[in-house]
């Protein structure tokens, strides 16, 4: 078994969503992550990220950011365990982010 990073991109448009809809979305995420955990695949559920931050370049250049296309903005992450990259990608199919037009980037974590 190897570890894989799920990077959640896009699908985080919270504007105009009622608290009830936000609660439903959160319940979908918790159910999906709970299913991965029950199957022994979820190593770390990570955390959702705020839309703001800083970008550091050349050690001293610090700017506001990140400013990416909203469809590309990283909204959170998780770490899963799977037998292969293909299996890790398959496990991501139930992610609620797809319903909001987002995507899951699946990356192998290099063993050191």
ABEGO torsion letter per residue (X at the ends): XBBBBBBBBEGABABGBBAAAAAAAAAAAAAAAAAAAAAGABABAEBBBBABEBBBBGGABBBBOBBBBAAABBAEBBBBBBABAAAAAAAAAABAAAAAGBBBBBBBBBBX
